[in-house]
Amino acid sequence: QVQLVESGGGSVQAGGSLRLSCAASGYTWKSYCMAWFRQVPGKEREGVATIGSDGSTTYADSVKGRFTISQDNAKNTLYLQMNSLKVEDTSMYFCAADWVHSGSWCTYDSNVYNYWGQGTQVTVSS
């Protein structure tokens, strides 16, 4: 059974940094996508960044140049390094994962991902 467990959220002042982690277990996919999403109450879940099993990455325009997604395959852990945080980055952050056909692009369509973590809260104050 695939399990994703996020950690690393917290409160930080604007301009600060946080690193989120997502420990993954139970999967044997060779071709997959992993992603970070975020959601505030009353709004749709928003894709933040994706990374494929080939290491390719994508970023939402709102976080480009500030956030970095990475993975440590030896530790089966996904990361999101968040720098220059803004008040509008305040949200619950979720990691997501699923297998994909080899060569597929990773997507921000949350319906594609069947495996989700429980979320970790990030609060940025001015």
trRosetta pair geometry for C-beta under 8 A, 3 or more apart (Angstrom, degrees):
i j d omega theta_ij theta_ji phi_ij phi_ji
1 26 5.0 -48 84 -163 39 154
2 24 7.3 -18 -165 -165 89 90
2 25 7.3 161 -149 87 45 48
2 26 4.5 -163 -93 93 35 113
2 27 4.8 39 -107 -62 106 95
2 97 6.9 -136 175 83 138 117
2 115 4.5 -45 110 -120 133 148
3 24 7.2 160 85 -152 54 44
3 25 5.0 -8 56 59 97 94
3 26 5.4 86 7 8 79 131
3 115 8.0 -125 -90 -166 13 116
4 22 5.5 -4 -170 -178 99 105
4 23 7.3 156 -154 77 46 48
4 24 5.4 -9 -102 -101 76 74
4 95 5.2 -141 174 89 133 107
4 96 7.3 -163 42 -101 175 25
4 97 6.2 157 -72 11 134 114
4 115 5.9 121 -14 148 120 99
4 116 6.4 -109 56 154 132 17
4 117 3.8 -97 115 -67 101 85
5 22 6.9 154 73 -156 37 54
5 23 4.8 -16 59 56 96 98
5 117 5.8 152 -100 -134 15 110
5 118 7.1 9 -127 13 59 101
6 9 7.2 46 138 -24 113 106
6 20 6.2 -15 -163 -175 104 106
6 21 6.8 149 -154 84 52 51
6 22 5.0 -21 -94 -98 71 78
6 93 6.8 -179 -168 101 156 89
6 94 7.0 -123 -35 -131 149 37
6 95 5.4 158 -77 2 105 105
6 117 4.3 110 -22 139 97 154
6 118 6.7 -140 30 54 98 69
6 119 6.3 -24 44 -162 142 6
6 120 4.2 -132 124 -20 120 113
7 20 7.3 158 82 -157 39 61
7 21 5.0 -14 61 61 87 100
7 22 7.9 171 19 -80 64 37
7 23 7.5 23 6 -9 109 102
7 120 6.2 151 -116 -92 15 148
8 18 6.3 134 154 169 95 97
8 19 5.5 -85 -165 98 142 57
8 20 4.3 176 79 -116 128 40
8 21 4.9 118 -26 9 130 79
8 120 6.2 68 57 141 63 162
9 18 7.0 45 -129 171 35 147
9 20 6.4 29 -63 -104 68 99
9 93 6.4 174 -87 36 115 110
9 120 3.3 -179 -19 152 124 99
9 121 4.8 124 153 64 147 42
9 122 4.9 -114 -142 -65 93 65
10 18 6.2 -179 47 -120 94 131
10 121 7.8 96 -62 91 16 76
10 122 7.0 9 46 -119 39 58
10 123 7.4 -87 135 37 33 83
11 123 4.5 -21 -107 73 78 107
11 124 7.8 172 -155 -81 55 27
11 125 6.7 23 -173 -11 100 110
12 16 3.8 -136 170 86 116 140
12 17 7.2 -136 -168 52 159 22
12 18 5.6 -146 -20 -48 149 108
12 85 5.8 72 95 56 125 154
12 122 7.6 -25 21 -165 105 85
12 123 7.4 147 24 84 59 58
12 124 5.8 -23 74 -109 82 70
12 125 7.6 -179 92 23 33 78
13 16 5.1 100 61 -21 64 122
13 124 7.2 69 -178 -162 14 68
13 125 5.6 -50 -111 70 58 84
13 126 7.6 56 -158 -168 77 8
14 85 6.2 -132 -134 97 44 77
14 86 5.9 33 -138 -129 99 37
14 87 5.7 -33 -83 -46 118 76
14 124 5.6 85 -82 167 64 105
14 125 6.8 -110 -25 91 81 37
14 126 5.3 17 -13 -113 133 49
15 84 6.2 -22 -134 -136 45 51
15 85 6.7 -52 24 52 13 68
16 85 5.4 -28 67 34 66 117
16 124 7.4 -172 48 -129 100 94
17 81 7.3 -7 -169 -177 110 79
17 82 6.2 163 -153 91 61 61
17 83 4.7 -10 -104 -107 105 62
17 84 7.7 21 -79 -14 80 37
17 85 6.6 171 -89 -19 31 105
18 82 5.0 -1 60 58 79 111
18 85 6.7 43 7 -60 96 143
18 122 6.2 -174 64 -128 160 114
19 79 6.1 -16 -175 -165 100 106
19 80 7.0 165 -157 81 53 49
19 81 5.0 -14 -109 -105 91 65
19 82 7.0 -177 -85 20 38 73
20 36 7.1 109 82 -121 142 135
20 79 6.7 147 82 -160 58 51
20 80 4.3 2 53 52 107 100
20 82 7.0 47 -6 -12 97 113
20 93 5.7 -85 -105 108 163 148
20 95 7.7 178 139 -53 121 107
20 120 6.1 165 -133 68 110 138
20 122 7.5 -69 -66 -63 120 123
21 77 5.7 -19 -165 -173 100 116
21 78 7.2 138 -164 78 48 52
21 79 5.7 -19 -103 -102 63 72
22 34 7.5 173 87 -178 140 125
22 36 7.8 -163 -27 -88 141 88
22 77 6.6 148 73 -161 50 63
22 78 4.1 -15 59 61 109 101
22 79 7.5 -158 19 -69 78 29
22 80 7.9 50 -13 -9 107 96
22 95 3.4 34 -112 -16 156 169
22 117 5.7 -121 -137 -44 105 149
23 75 7.7 -78 -121 149 83 92
23 76 6.7 59 -164 104 63 90
23 77 5.3 -26 -100 -104 58 88
24 27 6.4 -31 161 20 113 119
24 34 7.4 -87 -60 -111 150 136
24 76 4.8 -122 70 163 83 95
24 77 6.8 178 14 -92 81 33
24 78 6.5 61 -25 -11 116 100
24 95 7.9 -112 -68 127 99 138
24 97 6.3 52 -120 -16 135 164
25 76 6.2 88 -80 130 58 149
27 32 7.2 58 155 -86 144 159
27 97 7.0 -94 -46 128 164 137
27 99 7.7 -180 -163 -58 119 94
27 115 7.7 -122 -70 11 127 175
29 32 4.2 93 109 -56 139 117
29 53 7.2 -128 122 -75 100 142
29 99 4.0 -160 -118 -97 137 101
30 53 6.7 109 151 171 43 162
30 102 7.7 -11 102 -82 102 103
31 52 8.0 -12 -164 -176 70 97
31 53 5.2 -140 -133 33 38 146
31 99 6.3 74 84 -164 70 81
31 100 5.6 -99 135 72 96 68
31 101 6.6 -11 114 157 145 14
31 102 4.5 -122 -89 -83 158 64
31 103 7.8 -24 -149 2 142 48
31 104 7.4 100 159 27 121 98
32 52 7.3 163 89 -157 45 57
32 53 4.8 92 41 -53 69 112
32 97 6.2 18 171 -172 124 95
32 98 6.6 -177 -150 98 89 30
32 99 5.0 -61 -96 -108 84 48
32 100 6.1 128 -126 14 27 82
33 50 5.8 -13 -172 -169 108 114
33 51 7.3 153 -156 80 61 39
33 52 5.4 -33 -101 -103 73 67
33 53 7.5 -85 -66 -21 39 77
33 97 7.0 -179 93 -143 52 55
33 98 6.4 -4 56 59 86 72
33 100 5.2 47 -14 -17 100 132
33 104 7.5 -83 -41 99 118 107
33 106 3.7 150 -134 -116 127 101
33 107 7.2 53 145 23 172 62
33 112 7.7 9 65 122 138 126
33 113 7.5 -104 91 -88 104 98
34 50 7.1 153 84 -156 42 63
34 51 5.4 -17 64 62 91 88
34 52 8.0 170 22 -92 69 21
34 71 6.6 101 54 -80 146 133
34 78 5.0 -140 148 -96 145 145
34 95 6.7 -2 -177 -176 98 101
34 96 7.0 163 -157 86 53 49
34 97 4.5 -12 -106 -99 79 93
34 106 7.9 -41 39 -133 34 142
35 47 6.3 -43 179 -142 132 96
35 48 7.5 140 174 51 83 73
35 49 6.7 178 -151 92 67 47
35 50 4.3 -23 -99 -102 94 78
35 51 7.4 174 -81 19 49 62
35 95 7.1 156 84 -157 44 56
35 96 4.9 -18 63 62 93 97
35 97 7.4 173 19 -76 69 48
35 106 6.5 167 -68 171 107 122
35 108 7.1 164 -155 -109 149 55
35 113 6.5 -113 39 -69 120 148
36 47 7.8 109 86 -163 53 55
36 48 4.4 -48 101 63 98 118
36 49 5.0 21 41 49 106 86
36 50 7.8 -150 23 -72 63 42
36 69 6.3 -157 1 -102 117 118
36 78 7.6 -177 -58 142 92 125
36 80 4.8 54 -69 -75 161 143
36 93 6.1 -9 -170 -171 104 103
36 94 7.1 150 -156 79 54 46
36 95 5.7 -34 -97 -100 66 65
36 96 7.6 165 -90 18 19 81
37 45 5.0 22 167 172 131 107
37 46 6.3 152 -163 76 77 40
37 47 5.5 -46 -104 -100 82 46
37 48 6.1 173 -109 0 23 91
37 93 7.3 157 85 -155 43 55
37 94 4.8 -17 64 63 93 98
37 95 7.9 160 21 -98 74 17
37 96 6.0 32 -3 -8 113 123
37 108 7.8 131 -98 -156 95 79
37 110 6.1 54 -100 -99 158 110
38 45 7.3 162 81 -157 26 67
38 46 5.4 -25 64 62 77 95
38 48 5.5 65 -7 -50 102 123
38 89 7.8 -63 -168 -167 173 62
38 91 3.8 67 174 117 116 144
38 92 6.5 155 -156 78 68 44
38 93 4.9 -29 -97 -98 89 66
38 94 7.1 170 -88 16 35 75
38 122 7.7 -52 -127 37 126 119
39 43 6.5 -173 -159 83 69 86
39 44 7.3 -96 -122 136 98 26
39 45 4.3 -43 -75 -103 117 68
39 46 6.7 158 -81 13 58 74
39 91 6.1 135 56 -174 22 109
39 92 5.5 -29 64 62 77 97
39 94 7.0 12 7 -3 105 117
40 43 4.9 35 65 32 85 121
40 90 7.1 60 -94 108 120 79
40 91 5.0 -87 -59 -115 83 85
40 92 7.2 150 -88 12 41 80
43 46 7.4 -10 133 -32 116 106
45 94 7.3 -33 -146 35 124 133
45 110 5.0 59 87 -65 133 157
46 60 6.9 38 160 -96 102 164
46 91 7.8 -66 43 -151 114 163
46 108 7.9 -16 -180 -177 47 122
47 50 7.0 -11 -174 -44 118 100
47 60 5.9 154 101 -63 74 115
47 107 7.8 -104 -101 142 160 52
47 108 2.9 -114 5 -145 166 106
47 109 7.9 -14 -52 -22 137 23
47 110 7.2 -156 -64 -59 92 82
48 59 7.4 -23 156 -148 55 66
48 60 5.4 -75 -137 7 33 122
48 63 5.7 37 -164 4 85 156
48 67 6.6 -52 165 114 108 169
48 69 8.0 140 111 -64 93 120
48 80 7.1 34 111 -139 136 143
48 93 7.3 -16 -6 -134 156 100
49 57 6.6 -8 -175 -170 101 99
49 58 6.6 172 -152 87 56 55
49 59 4.9 -9 -105 -106 90 68
49 60 6.9 -98 -60 1 57 79
49 63 6.7 -88 -52 89 102 140
49 67 5.9 -140 -43 119 138 125
49 68 8.0 121 -139 -176 166 13
49 69 3.9 -179 133 -38 135 132
49 80 6.5 151 46 -119 133 106
50 57 6.7 164 85 -151 56 51
50 58 4.8 10 47 47 99 98
50 69 7.0 145 70 82 10 170
50 106 3.7 -179 155 123 139 134
50 107 7.2 114 -83 45 163 16
50 108 6.9 -123 -39 -72 123 69
51 55 6.9 -24 -170 -148 98 30
51 56 7.1 162 -151 81 53 43
51 57 5.0 -14 -98 -98 78 80
51 69 4.9 -155 -41 127 115 121
51 70 7.1 129 -89 -110 160 17
51 71 5.7 180 112 -21 150 114
51 78 7.1 175 46 -136 130 106
51 106 7.0 48 56 -16 11 171
52 55 6.7 -38 73 29 76 20
52 56 4.6 11 32 50 117 91
52 57 7.8 -141 11 -67 75 39
52 100 7.6 -67 -133 48 99 137
52 104 7.9 179 -126 83 128 69
52 105 7.7 -93 -69 -150 136 34
52 106 5.0 -150 -68 -36 90 117
55 71 7.8 -135 -109 41 66 107
56 106 7.3 175 92 6 100 112
57 69 5.4 166 -138 65 120 107
58 106 6.3 -166 17 76 120 105
58 108 7.8 -110 105 -49 131 99
59 63 5.5 -122 -176 84 108 93
59 64 4.6 134 106 -87 131 73
59 67 6.4 159 -136 73 122 102
59 69 7.4 -178 -84 -1 88 110
60 63 5.2 62 66 21 89 98
60 64 7.2 -137 90 -36 41 82
60 108 7.3 91 -77 -105 97 147
61 64 5.7 -34 -143 -2 35 118
62 88 7.8 -102 -173 117 126 122
63 66 5.4 -107 -167 62 61 101
63 67 4.0 -6 167 13 119 124
63 82 7.7 -62 -151 -124 118 88
63 89 7.7 94 -97 -109 101 110
64 67 7.7 -52 -79 41 18 84
66 82 6.8 23 140 -159 92 61
66 83 5.3 -145 -167 72 67 74
66 84 4.6 -102 -130 61 109 108
66 85 7.6 138 172 -75 127 40
67 80 6.1 -12 -168 -174 110 91
67 81 6.6 155 -158 83 54 56
67 82 5.1 -10 -106 -106 89 67
67 83 7.3 -176 -79 26 39 68
68 79 7.9 3 104 110 82 101
68 80 7.4 158 79 -156 45 45
68 81 4.4 -4 55 55 96 108
68 83 7.9 28 -1 1 97 105
69 78 7.3 -13 -167 -175 91 95
69 79 7.0 157 -155 85 45 61
69 80 5.6 -15 -100 -103 71 73
69 81 8.0 -156 -70 23 25 73
70 78 7.6 161 88 -158 41 53
70 79 4.8 -11 63 59 85 109
70 81 7.1 22 9 -6 111 106
71 77 6.9 169 -154 90 63 46
71 78 5.1 -26 -102 -105 89 64
71 79 6.9 -177 -84 15 36 78
72 75 4.2 19 107 36 119 106
72 76 7.6 -41 92 14 75 17
72 77 4.9 5 51 57 102 93
72 79 7.2 56 -11 -19 94 113
73 76 7.0 28 -163 -76 37 46
78 95 5.5 140 78 -145 137 141
78 97 7.7 -167 -33 -68 149 117
80 93 7.1 -133 60 178 154 145
80 95 7.9 -161 -21 -85 118 99
82 85 5.6 55 142 -80 108 100
82 89 6.8 141 -172 179 135 151
82 122 7.3 24 56 -144 168 154
85 89 5.0 -107 -158 51 84 148
85 122 7.7 -131 -143 168 138 122
85 124 4.6 -151 144 -109 116 137
86 89 5.0 113 59 -12 70 99
86 124 6.2 92 101 118 23 156
87 90 6.1 -20 177 -14 51 113
87 124 5.1 -151 -106 101 35 102
87 125 7.0 40 -109 -135 91 16
87 126 5.3 -14 -71 -59 129 91
88 124 7.8 -35 34 65 29 130
89 122 6.4 -52 133 119 93 128
89 124 5.2 56 63 -3 96 144
90 122 6.3 -151 -129 105 42 75
90 123 5.2 35 -131 -130 103 48
90 124 5.0 -131 -61 30 85 80
91 121 7.9 -153 112 -145 30 57
91 122 6.1 6 56 57 60 97
92 119 4.5 9 173 -175 110 129
92 120 7.2 150 -159 70 66 25
92 121 5.4 -37 -103 -96 70 66
92 122 7.7 158 -104 19 21 72
93 119 6.5 144 72 -153 38 70
93 120 5.5 -28 63 63 92 78
93 121 7.6 157 15 -103 78 15
93 122 5.6 40 -16 -7 117 115
94 116 5.7 -7 178 -164 124 102
94 117 5.6 179 -157 60 70 87
94 118 7.9 -150 -120 88 89 16
94 119 4.8 -38 -82 -91 84 78
95 116 7.3 156 85 -152 49 52
95 117 4.6 48 48 1 85 126
96 110 7.0 -146 -87 -139 172 74
96 113 3.7 44 165 161 123 159
96 115 6.5 140 -160 84 60 60
96 116 5.1 -16 -102 -100 83 73
96 117 7.5 -117 -66 7 48 77
97 113 6.4 95 45 -149 14 107
97 115 4.9 -33 65 77 80 116
98 112 6.3 -157 53 139 146 75
98 113 4.8 -164 -13 -129 118 55
98 114 5.1 95 -99 23 123 82
98 115 5.9 157 -72 19 73 94
100 104 4.1 -119 158 63 121 137
100 106 7.2 -141 -19 -92 162 64
101 104 4.8 98 63 -36 77 119
107 112 5.3 84 66 11 124 159
109 112 4.7 83 88 -14 99 108
110 113 6.1 -61 -162 36 49 105
113 116 6.6 97 127 -67 113 85
117 120 7.7 -16 123 -19 131 88
